[in-house]
Amino acid sequence: MVKIQLDLSPEEDKAVEIYKLVNGLKTKQEAIKKIIKHFEVEVKPKNLKKEEYFK
């Protein structure tokens, strides 16, 4: 389980609120969970050499 605290801009907050209402969700947390399912993420090391990352 991961807990994330987000500071949303007023525009972002409105977008999440609209998504929540349109999809009949009860909380913004539920809306954000559904929204992130629309994205694919690939995690790559930024400041590590490949050899160090896979040790």
LOZA-170860 format. One record per residue: x, y, z of N, C-alpha, C, O in turn. Coordinates in Angstrom, 1 decimal. Atoms other than C-alpha are relative to their C-alpha. Layout:
     n_px     n_py     n_pz    ca_px    ca_py    ca_pz     c_px     c_py     c_pz     o_px     o_py     o_pz
        X        Y        Z        X        Y        Z        X        Y        Z        X        Y        Z
...
end
This chain:
     n_px     n_py     n_pz    ca_px    ca_py    ca_pz     c_px     c_py     c_pz     o_px     o_py     o_pz
      0.8     -1.2      0.0      0.0      0.0      0.0      0.9      1.2      0.0      1.9      1.3      0.7
     -0.7     -1.2      0.1      1.2      3.4     -0.9     -0.9      1.2      0.3     -2.0      1.2     -0.2
      0.8     -1.2     -0.2     -0.1      6.7      0.5      0.7      1.2     -0.6      1.9      1.4     -0.5
     -0.6     -1.2      0.7      0.4      9.8     -1.6     -0.9      1.2      0.4     -2.1      1.2      0.4
      0.7     -1.2     -0.2     -0.5     13.3     -0.6      0.2      0.9     -1.2      1.4      1.2     -1.5
     -0.1     -0.9      1.1     -1.2     15.6     -3.5     -0.5      1.4      0.3     -1.6      1.6      0.9
      0.4     -1.3      0.0     -1.4     19.3     -3.6     -0.5      0.4     -1.4      0.3      0.7     -2.3
      0.6     -0.3      1.3     -3.8     20.0     -6.4     -0.2      1.5     -0.2     -0.6      2.2      0.7
      0.3     -1.4      0.3     -4.1     23.4     -8.1     -1.5      0.1     -0.1     -2.2     -1.0     -0.2
      1.4     -0.1      0.1     -7.6     24.8     -8.2     -0.6     -0.6     -1.3     -1.7     -1.2     -1.3
      0.4      0.6      1.3     -7.9     23.7    -11.9      0.0     -1.5      0.1     -1.0     -2.2     -0.3
     -0.1      1.5     -0.1     -6.8     20.1    -11.1     -1.0     -0.5      1.0     -1.6     -1.5      0.7
      1.0      0.4     -1.0     -9.1     20.0     -8.1     -1.4     -0.1     -0.7     -2.2     -1.0     -0.4
      1.2     -0.1      0.7    -12.0     21.0    -10.3     -0.2     -1.2     -1.0     -1.2     -1.8     -1.1
      0.0      1.1      0.9    -11.1     18.3    -12.9     -0.3     -1.3      0.8     -1.1     -2.1      0.3
      0.2      1.2     -0.8    -11.0     15.6    -10.2     -1.5      0.0      0.5     -2.1     -1.0      0.5
      1.4     -0.2     -0.5    -14.3     16.9     -8.7     -1.0     -0.4     -1.1     -2.0     -1.1     -0.9
      0.9      0.2      1.2    -16.0     16.8    -12.2      0.0     -1.5     -0.3     -1.0     -2.1     -0.5
     -0.1      1.5      0.2    -14.7     13.2    -12.8     -0.7     -0.8      1.0     -1.4     -1.7      0.7
      0.7      0.7     -1.1    -16.0     12.2     -9.4     -1.5      0.0     -0.2     -2.2     -1.0     -0.1
      1.5     -0.2      0.1    -19.5     13.6    -10.1     -0.5     -0.8     -1.3     -1.5     -1.4     -1.2
      0.4      0.6      1.2    -19.7     12.3    -13.7     -0.1     -1.5      0.1     -0.9     -2.2     -0.5
      0.0      1.4     -0.1    -18.8      8.8    -12.7     -0.7     -0.6      1.3     -0.5     -1.7      1.6
      0.8      0.4     -1.2    -21.0      8.7     -9.5      0.9     -0.5      1.1      0.5     -1.4      1.8
     -0.9      0.4     -1.1    -18.1      8.3     -7.1     -0.2      0.8      1.2     -0.7      1.9      1.2
      0.3     -0.7     -1.3    -18.3      9.3     -3.4      1.2      0.9      0.4      0.9      1.9      1.1
     -1.1     -0.8     -0.5    -14.8     10.6     -2.8      1.0      0.4     -1.2      1.0     -0.3     -2.2
     -1.1     -0.4      1.0    -11.9     12.4     -4.7      1.0     -1.1      0.0      1.6     -1.3     -1.1
     -1.0      1.1      0.0     -9.7      9.5     -3.6     -0.4     -1.1     -1.0      0.4     -1.6     -1.7
      0.5      1.0      1.0    -11.9      7.1     -5.6      0.3      0.5     -1.4      0.6     -0.3     -2.3
     -0.1     -0.6      1.4    -11.8      9.4     -8.6      1.5      0.0     -0.4      1.8     -0.4     -1.6
     -1.4      0.0      0.4     -8.0      9.7     -8.5      0.5     -1.4     -0.3      1.3     -1.6     -1.2
     -0.4      1.4      0.2     -7.6      5.9     -8.2     -0.5     -0.4     -1.4      0.3     -1.2     -2.1
      0.5      0.4      1.4     -9.8      5.5    -11.4      0.8      0.7     -1.1      1.1      0.1     -2.1
     -0.7     -0.8      1.0     -8.0      8.3    -13.2      1.4     -0.6     -0.3      1.8     -0.7     -1.5
     -1.4      0.5      0.2     -4.5      6.8    -12.7      0.0     -1.3     -0.7      1.0     -1.7     -1.3
      0.1      1.2      0.7     -5.7      3.5    -14.2      0.1      0.2     -1.5      0.3     -0.7     -2.3
     -0.1     -0.3      1.4     -5.7      5.3    -17.6      1.4      0.2     -0.5      1.6      0.5     -1.7
     -1.4     -0.3      0.4     -1.9      5.7    -17.6      0.9     -1.3      0.2      0.6     -2.1      1.1
     -1.0      1.0     -0.1      1.0      3.3    -18.1      1.3      0.6      0.5      1.7      1.7      0.0
     -1.2     -0.6     -0.6      4.1      3.9    -16.0      1.2     -0.9     -0.2      1.0     -2.1      0.0
     -1.3      0.8      0.1      7.7      2.8    -16.6      1.0      0.7      0.9      1.2      1.9      0.7
     -0.9     -0.6     -0.9     10.1      3.4    -13.8      1.5     -0.4     -0.4      1.8     -1.5     -0.5
     -1.4      0.2      0.4     13.8      3.9    -14.8      0.9      0.8      1.0      0.5      1.9      1.4
     -0.9     -0.8     -0.8     16.7      5.0    -12.7      0.5      1.2     -0.7      0.8      1.1     -1.9
     -0.5     -1.2      0.7     17.8      8.5    -13.4      1.4      0.3      0.3      2.2      0.6     -0.6
     -1.3     -0.4     -0.4     21.0      9.1    -11.5      0.9     -1.2      0.4      1.9     -1.1      1.0
     -0.8      1.2     -0.2     22.3      5.5    -11.3      0.4     -0.7     -1.3     -0.3     -0.6     -2.3
     -0.5      0.8      1.2     24.4      3.5    -13.7     -0.8     -1.3      0.0     -1.1     -1.8      1.1
      0.7      1.3      0.1     22.7      0.4    -15.0      0.5     -1.1      0.9     -0.2     -1.9      1.5
     -0.6      1.0     -0.8     25.2     -1.8    -13.2     -0.4      0.1      1.4     -0.6     -0.9      2.1
      0.3     -0.2     -1.4     24.5     -0.2     -9.9     -1.4     -0.3      0.4     -1.8     -0.8      1.4
      1.5      0.2     -0.2     20.7     -0.4    -10.3     -0.3     -1.5      0.2     -1.2     -1.8      1.0
      0.4      1.4      0.0     20.7     -4.1    -10.9      0.8     -0.9      1.0      0.7     -2.1      0.9
     -0.8      0.8     -0.9     23.1     -5.2     -8.1     -0.9     -0.6      1.1     -0.4     -1.2      2.0
end
